[in-house]
Amino acid sequence: MKPLIWTGDSRKTVREFSAAARHEAGVELMAVQAGADPTDWKPMASIGVGVKEIRIRTENAYRVIYLAKFPEAVYVLHAFVKKTPKTAKHDLDLAEDRYKAVLAARRAK
């Protein structure tokens, strides 16, 4: 099972999700760590190659954006409560910045 590497404040944000959403995020991330796809997800190619978004629908819409294409870990790039039908540009930009930081850190090794 791959370890999770949390980027930025993504771990703190998931901890602030409702109890039901936090539980579902944990179940879905565990599936990703084991090499499976989450039950509700979509590719986020606009952020970067291999980036996917877990969609959690409880009392609100929650999202967890992650990268699992590398063998060493699952990188959780961003997590947030979705408040509009379209994902906010700020959230997309933040996930993309963290994606680029992960790639840069891997190249520096």
C-alpha positions in Angstrom: 0.0 0.0 0.0 1.4 3.4 -1.0 1.7 6.0 1.8 -0.1 9.3 1.6 1.9 12.5 1.2 -0.2 15.6 2.1 0.7 18.8 0.4 0.0 22.3 1.7 -2.9 22.4 4.1 -4.8 19.5 2.5 -4.6 17.3 5.6 -5.9 20.1 7.8 -8.7 20.8 5.4 -9.8 17.1 5.3 -9.9 17.1 9.1 -12.3 20.0 8.9 -14.7 18.1 6.7 -17.9 16.9 8.3 -17.6 13.5 10.1 -19.4 11.7 7.2 -17.3 13.4 4.5 -14.1 12.8 6.5 -15.0 9.1 6.8 -15.7 8.8 3.1 -12.5 10.7 2.1 -10.6 8.2 4.3 -12.2 5.2 2.7 -11.7 6.5 -0.8 -8.0 7.5 -0.2 -7.4 4.0 1.3 -8.7 2.5 -1.9 -6.4 4.7 -4.0 -3.5 3.7 -1.7 -4.3 0.1 -2.5 -4.2 0.8 -6.3 -8.0 1.0 -6.9 -10.0 3.9 -8.2 -12.4 5.8 -5.9 -16.1 5.1 -6.3 -16.8 8.7 -7.6 -14.0 10.5 -9.4 -13.0 12.4 -12.5 -9.7 13.1 -14.2 -8.3 16.6 -13.8 -6.0 16.8 -16.8 -6.2 20.6 -16.7 -4.2 20.5 -13.5 -1.7 17.9 -14.7 -1.2 14.4 -16.1 -2.5 11.7 -13.8 -4.3 14.1 -11.4 -7.7 13.0 -10.3 -10.5 14.3 -8.1 -12.5 12.4 -5.6 -16.1 13.6 -5.4 -17.8 13.3 -2.0 -21.4 14.1 -1.7 -22.8 14.2 1.8 -24.6 17.3 3.2 -22.3 19.3 1.0 -20.0 18.7 -1.9 -16.4 17.9 -1.0 -13.4 17.4 -3.2 -10.0 15.8 -2.8 -7.5 16.3 -5.6 -4.7 13.8 -5.7 -1.9 12.3 -7.8 -1.3 8.5 -7.6 0.8 7.8 -10.8 4.1 7.5 -9.0 5.2 4.3 -7.3 6.4 5.9 -4.1 3.2 7.6 -2.8 -0.2 9.1 -3.3 0.1 12.8 -3.2 -2.9 14.7 -1.9 -2.7 18.0 -3.6 -5.8 19.9 -2.4 -9.0 19.4 -0.5 -12.0 21.8 -0.3 -15.7 22.2 0.1 -17.2 22.9 -3.3 -19.7 25.7 -3.1 -20.6 26.3 -6.8 -21.3 24.0 -9.8 -18.0 25.0 -11.4 -14.7 24.5 -9.5 -13.3 27.8 -8.5 -10.2 29.0 -10.4 -8.4 29.5 -7.0 -8.8 25.8 -6.2 -7.6 24.7 -9.6 -4.6 27.1 -9.5 -3.7 25.9 -6.0 -3.8 22.2 -7.0 -1.8 23.0 -10.1 0.9 24.8 -8.1 1.2 21.9 -5.7 1.3 19.5 -8.6 4.3 21.4 -10.1 5.9 21.5 -6.7 5.7 17.7 -6.4 7.2 17.3 -9.8 10.0 19.7 -9.0 10.8 17.9 -5.7 10.9 14.5 -7.5 13.3 15.9 -10.1 15.6 17.3 -7.4 16.1 13.8 -5.8 
